[in-house]
C-alpha cells in the first residue's frame, strides 16, 4: 500500500465499496474502474498486485472478463454473495417471526381487555336485578317486634316473596365434579373451558375456605357462573384454576362491599325505634299517633 500511494489506495477503497454493495465478489466492470480512477492510479494498483486485469498470472484469483478487473484476494477478507444473501434471508425470517409474535400477543391482550370489559358491563347490568331479588325482611319478623303481612294477618292477603332466580343446571355438574362429557357443547363444538376439562378440585375448595371466601359467597354458584361465562364467550385462559380464583376473589369482594352498605329502607322514628319495610313503617307511625292521642286525652 505504501508503494501504491495515497491516490491509488483511495481508488482501491472505492472499488472495494462498490464490490461489497453490488455483491460482485471482487469482480469489477472496466467502465466502473475507469470512472473511479485515472489510468495512472489503475496501473499503480495492478503493479503492486492489489488489482488484476484480464490475463493476470495470480494463481489465487479468478480471471475477470476481457474488459474487467478483479480485486486481489477479495473473498479472503469478505463474504461471498451466497453467504450475504443467506444471512439476509435468515434476518428477514427472524424479523417476520418476531413481528408475528408481537402481533399475536397484541391481539390476545386486546381480546382479553374486551372480554373483561364485557364481563364487568354484564355484572353491572345484573347487579340491580340481584338487589331487587334480595328479600326485604328476615325470616322471623319484618321489623323489631312487629309481624309482617308476609307472615300473614287474618283477613289480609299474603304478600308473595319475590321469585328467586333459577339456578343454572351446570351447578349440579360442578358440585359432582362432572367431566367434560356432561357439559353441553357450543354451536361450534365444546368451548375451550370444556376442552380443558375444568373442574373444581378439593385443593381449590380448601383454598376458598382457608382464605375466607366461602363465608361470603356460595362457591358452587359462583363456579357455575364462571363456567357459563366462559362457555358463552368462548375465551381462552392459560390457567383455568388461576382464572377461577380471580373470579372467586372478585365475587367475594362484591359481596363484602354490598354487606357494608346500610339498608336503603331503614327509617328512625322519634320514639327511637328503627323500622324496615313499608308495613313496619306504617304500623310504627300508627302506634305513635295512638300514643299521642292517649296522652292528649284529659280523661
PyMOL commands that set and color helices and strands:
alter all, ss='L'
color gray80, all
select helices_A, chain A and resi 6-22+30-36+39-48+74-77+81-133+149-151+170-175+180-182+192-195+202-210+213-215+219-233+240-260+278-296
alter helices_A, ss='H'
color red, helices_A
select strands_A, chain A and resi 27-28+51-53+69-71+266-268+274-276
alter strands_A, ss='S'
color yellow, strands_A
deselect
rebuild
show_as cartoon
